[in-house]
Amino acid sequence: MRERQQLDESVSAIKKLERDLEDAATLIELGEMEDDAASIAEGEAAIKAVEKEAASRQVETLLSGEADGFDTYLEVHAGAGGTESQDWANMLQRMYARWAERRKFKVDIVEMTDGEEAGIKGATLLIKGHNAYGWLKTESGVHRLVRISPYDSNARRHTSFASVWVYPVIDDRIEIEIKESDCRIDTYRSSGAGGQHVNTTDSAVRITHNPTGIVVACQQERSQHKNRATAWNMLRARLYELELKKREEKANAEAAAKTDIGWGHQIRSYVLQPYQLVKDLRTGTQSTDPDEVLDGDLDPFMEASLAQRVYGGSEAVEDID
C-alpha cells in the first residue's frame, strides 16, 4: 500500500506539472493577444514555479537505489578535541533533526551519550519518512567546523571534527543471518533525563559484532527487552548497509571511504569565523549562510552529491582555511 501511494503521488505530481505548464502557456498567449503585461508576467512566474518543481522531481528520480525508500538510522560521533568536538557533534545532530523536520519526517532519539561539560559524545537518530535513507546516504563522512571557540577564554579560532554514519532501516522481507556466538551483548544503565528509573535499572543494551567490529547501542526504552530488540534491528541494518557499500564499491571500482575523524578525511567544511562559508569537498557546492545550513538547509548539498553518484563528474575540490 505504501509503494502504491508513492507511485500515485508521483504520477499525480507529473500530471499537475503538465496542467500548470499548459495553463501558464495559455495565460501568456492570451496576454500577448490582448497586450496585457500583467497576465504575461503572471504566466512567466508560473512557468518558473513549474521549472523549480520539475527540478525537485528530477532529484527524486536519483533515489532509485535498493534501499533508498527506507527509513534510516543516523549516527553522529565526536572526534578528538574534548568539549569542542562534542559541542560540534551536538550541532550536527540538531542540524539533521531540523532538516528532517523541514521534510515532515519523524525523528526519534535511539541513543545519546552526553559530553562531560557540554555537547554529546555520540547519538543515534531514527529518521522515518519517504526516501529518508536515499536523501541522507551521501552525508556519511567527517564534517569539519572552524569557529571562534565559546569555550576558549582567549577567543582563539578552533577546528573541530565529527563523523556522521547513515544506514537504512531494513524490513522483515530482507533476511540477515547473525550468529549470536559472534556477538557480545552488554547491559548498562541509561544516561540522561528519565527520573529514578534511569539510575536504578540496567535497561540499556550494547551489541558488538566481533567479525566486523560493528557496535550498536540502544537506551530509548525503559524495558531492556525492547532495547535489545531495537539493538538487534540496528545491527541487522548496519550489516545490510555494509553489504550495500561493498556492492557499490565493487561496481564503481572505488576505494573504501576513509573513516578517520580528523584532518584530510572531511567531506564538508563549515567556517563561521573569520568569514562565513560552507563548502562540500566532493562536489564544490557552497553556501555563504552557515546559520541556515546548520538550521537544516541541506538539500542543495544532498542533491549535488546524489547527482554526482548517478552521473559522475567527481573531481578534486580544494578545502577552505
Helices and strands as residue ranges (DSSP letters): H 2-33, H 37-60, E 72-78, H 83-102, E 106-114, E 120-128, H 132-136, G 137-139, E 141-148, E 157-168, G 180-182, E 183-188, H 196-200, E 204-209, E 214-218, H 224-252, E 266-271, E 277-280, E 286-287, H 290-294, H 299-311
